[in-house]
Amino acid sequence: MGITVWCLSMTANATATSSGLKLTLVKESPYDFEETLESLRNTIHAHNFRVFPDRYLEEGLTDELSVNTKQVSVRFCNFSDLHEALQIEPQVGVLLPCTITVIEDAAGKVTLVTGNVKAMLTLFDNPRLTAAFKDLEGKYQAIIDEVTL
C-alpha cells in the first residue's frame, strides 16, 4: 500500500518541466483492474508494439508474498521506432522500454500512469528526436484513450 500512495501522490503532484509540462500522464479507468490490464496489453499489441512480461511495481523491493499484485507495469517496445531513436540520440535508451502502470487503490479505483513523452524529450534538447517521437506521443495517447473508453 505504501508505494501506491507514494506513486499516486507523486503523479498527482508531479512537478512540471521547465517548459511547464507535467512529467506524468494519469488517467482513471472505468473498468476493473483485470479488464484494464488485459485491454492495455491487447491495445498495445494492436498499435504494433511488442509486450514484455509484466512486472509488479514492488517486485524486488519486498518479499514475493508481500508484493501488491494490483500494481503492474506493462512494458513494451516497437523495435523499428527504438532503432530510429537510438540512431538520433543513443542516450534515449535510459527511457526505455515504454511503460504504462496500472494501479488499483484500496477503494477499487483503477488508474493508468505513464511518463509524458513530450516532457521526457525536453531532457534531450534534440529537435530531431522530438520530431521522431511525435508519433510515439500520439500512440501513447491513443493507447490510453482506447483502454479507458
N, C-alpha and C positions, 0 to 999 in steps of 0.2 A: 504494500500500500504506500509506503514512503516514497518510492521512486515515482509512482503515479502522481502523487500530489506535487512532487518537485517538478516533474515534466510538464504537467498542466499549468502549474504556476509559472514556469519559465516561458511557456508558449503564450500564456495569457498576458504576461508582462514582457514579452520579448522586446529587447531593445532594437532600435532601428539602426540601420547603417547610416553612414554619413549622408547618403542620398535620401534618407527618410524611409527606406523600405524595411518592412518587418522581416526578421530573419527566418520566421517560420510561417507556414500556412496551416491553419487549423479549421477543420470542418466537421460538424456533427453529422453522424449517420442516423437516418430514420429507422435503420434495421438493427437487428440484434448482432451480437459480436460475431458469431459463426457465419451468419449470412453476409455480413460486411466483409469479413476476411475472404470468404470464397468468391464473392463478387469482385473484390480487389484483385485477386490472383487471375481470375478469368479476364478481367478488363485489361490488365497489364499484358497478358498474352495477346489479346486482340489488337493491342497497339504495337505489336511486333517487338516485344521485349522478351528476354529470357528471364524466367523467375528462378532465383536461387532458393535453397532451403530456408524456411522461416527461422527466425531467431527470437527467443524470448528476450524482452528488453533487459531483464535482470540476469540473463544467462552469464555464468561466470562470476557474478557478483555475490551470489548466495548459494547455499547448497541446493541440489536438484529438487528436493522435496519442498523447498520454500519459495521456488520461483513462481511468480504470478503469471499464470497461463492466459490471463486476459490482457496481456500487454505484448503484442507480437509485431516485430519489424519484418516487413516483406521487402526483400532486397531484389533488385532486378537490373538488367543492363541490355542495351542494344549495342552489339559489338561493332557495327559499322559506325554508329554515332560516336562510340568510345574511341575508335581508331582515329576518326577525323579530329576529335577534340584533342587527343594526345599529340597529334602532328602539329597542332597550332600552339598548344601550351601543355608541356609534359607535367607541370605541377598540378594540373586539374585532377590528377589521379587521387589527390587527398580527399576529394569529394565523392569518390565512387566506392561502391556501386550506388545507384539510385536507391532510395529507401523511403517507404511510407509506413508509418507505425499506426497500428490500430490499438486503441486503448479503451477498455470498458471500466468505468469507475464503480464505486461501491453502490451507487444509485441505479446502475444499469445503463447509464448514458454512454454511447459509443462514439468515439472521436477519432478522426484520421489526422495525423500530424506529419508534416514533411518540411524539409528545408525549402525556402523560397529561392528558386533557381536564379531569378533576376538579382536578388540580394547577394547570393553567393558569388555571382560573376563580378560584382563590384570589387571583390578581393583581388582580382587579377588585372584590372585596368587594361584589358586587351580587347579592342573593338572587333577583331576577327573572331575571337572566342565568343563574344557576346552575340555576334551575328549567327555563328554556327549553332549556338544554344537556344536561339529564339524558338526554333521548332520544338526543342525539348521542353521549354517552358509551357508551350501550348499543349503538349502531350500530357504533362503532369496535371495541368488544369482540367483537361478533358477526362483523364482517368478519375480524378477525384469527383468531378461533376457526375460522371456516369455511375459511379459507385453509390453516390448519395442521392440520386434521383428518386 
